[in-house]
Amino acid sequence: MSPSANGTADLKPNVGVYTNPKHELWLAEAGPSVESVRAGADLKEGEVTIAIRSTGICGSDVHFWHAGCIGPMIVTGDHILGHESAGEVIAAHPSVTTLAVGDRVAIEPNVICNACEPCLTGRYNGCERVAFLSTPPVDGLLRRYVNHPAVWCHKIGDMSYEDGAMLEPLSVSLAAMQRAHPSLGDPVLICGAGPIGLITMLCCAAAGACPLVITDISESRLAFAKEICPRVVTHKVETGLSAEDGAKRIVGESFGGVEPALTMECTGVESSIAAAIWATKFGGKVFIIGVGKNEITIPFMRASVREVDVQLQYRYSNTWPRAIRLLQSGVIDLSKLVTHRFPLEDAVKAFETSADPKSGAIKVQIQSLD
């Protein structure tokens, strides 16, 4: 069926960024083809075609490339990466009434079943039959053109495509905020100054956390945290200390003896989770956003006798409209987090930069702005 409107007159060939079980990384032809996009041949009811303009590289993308898996999600063949994207609608199925050619959108990278209990109760991040783009075997968004259901394409108005692509990692932090419930004046500890830790820090600062402390093993990342949030207290984690001793130093040196009511753990690293449990006050909460090994050891009795709640997170739901409002209003500013930008043709170099701790990269984006 021909698309109801068309902005496909001048298109480059569609290519995507692939990895495979051999941990190779390359750029190659991808679907939908230019011919299909022009004809609207592959558009299903309710779908639009998006020209992807900006895509952020997530730690999970690098992990699928290097390790070939995250838990039970395994790369078994040629697989397209990427799930942090924004772009322009260039075609729409006649059934679509909510979007038009030329609309700028951020892509929520999931397609749900709308029939299982998590979907029907509004927690669709737990959908039992979800197709999450970039999670094997579902190809991701690191392509020039993608067909996607219009319902999962959120209008961003005049927001930059760069900021639009940052709505996905912001959604991760917002999902944590909605369940962790930080309150005005709560002492909050952020473990990890990677992109998710930094965004979570900004969210907690906006929520009124005080004092607010962020930890990392990297002095440069802590300096970056201080640059984008001047009132945060930075704490360099010393290697070789036990989790208990490390926690004592965090509380004593960076909190001035005040124990955090909430710890947002953004690394997924066993030693960091253990230190978070040791540091958190009686009746407090450790909220784990980070992704880690299949099995880890935690200081169970410390959590037990201190009634420390431990909560975990899987992706997000119902966050995009809230994330858009926060960026458009200026309550949250993520503009400084994108430190490196590469054209799609240089995607391999972009991934190498993102994976290199010495590069100084915070968030690397791959862009197709022409």
Secondary structure as GFF3:
##gff-version 3
##sequence-region A 1 370
A	DSSP	beta_strand	5	6	.	.	.	ID=ss1
A	DSSP	beta_strand	15	19	.	.	.	ID=ss2
A	DSSP	beta_strand	25	29	.	.	.	ID=ss3
A	DSSP	alpha_helix	34	39	.	.	.	ID=ss4
A	DSSP	beta_strand	47	56	.	.	.	ID=ss5
A	DSSP	alpha_helix	59	66	.	.	.	ID=ss6
A	DSSP	beta_strand	69	70	.	.	.	ID=ss7
A	DSSP	beta_strand	73	74	.	.	.	ID=ss8
A	DSSP	beta_strand	79	80	.	.	.	ID=ss9
A	DSSP	beta_strand	84	92	.	.	.	ID=ss10
A	DSSP	beta_strand	104	107	.	.	.	ID=ss11
A	DSSP	beta_strand	110	111	.	.	.	ID=ss12
A	DSSP	alpha_helix	117	120	.	.	.	ID=ss13
A	DSSP	three_ten_helix	124	126	.	.	.	ID=ss14
A	DSSP	beta_strand	131	132	.	.	.	ID=ss15
A	DSSP	beta_strand	145	149	.	.	.	ID=ss16
A	DSSP	three_ten_helix	150	152	.	.	.	ID=ss17
A	DSSP	beta_strand	153	155	.	.	.	ID=ss18
A	DSSP	alpha_helix	161	180	.	.	.	ID=ss19
A	DSSP	beta_strand	188	191	.	.	.	ID=ss20
A	DSSP	alpha_helix	195	206	.	.	.	ID=ss21
A	DSSP	beta_strand	212	216	.	.	.	ID=ss22
A	DSSP	alpha_helix	219	228	.	.	.	ID=ss23
A	DSSP	beta_strand	233	236	.	.	.	ID=ss24
A	DSSP	alpha_helix	243	249	.	.	.	ID=ss25
A	DSSP	pi_helix	250	254	.	.	.	ID=ss26
A	DSSP	beta_strand	262	265	.	.	.	ID=ss27
A	DSSP	alpha_helix	270	279	.	.	.	ID=ss28
A	DSSP	beta_strand	285	288	.	.	.	ID=ss29
A	DSSP	alpha_helix	300	305	.	.	.	ID=ss30
A	DSSP	beta_strand	309	312	.	.	.	ID=ss31
A	DSSP	alpha_helix	320	329	.	.	.	ID=ss32
A	DSSP	three_ten_helix	335	337	.	.	.	ID=ss33
A	DSSP	beta_strand	338	343	.	.	.	ID=ss34
A	DSSP	three_ten_helix	344	346	.	.	.	ID=ss35
A	DSSP	alpha_helix	347	355	.	.	.	ID=ss36
A	DSSP	three_ten_helix	357	359	.	.	.	ID=ss37
A	DSSP	beta_strand	363	367	.	.	.	ID=ss38
###
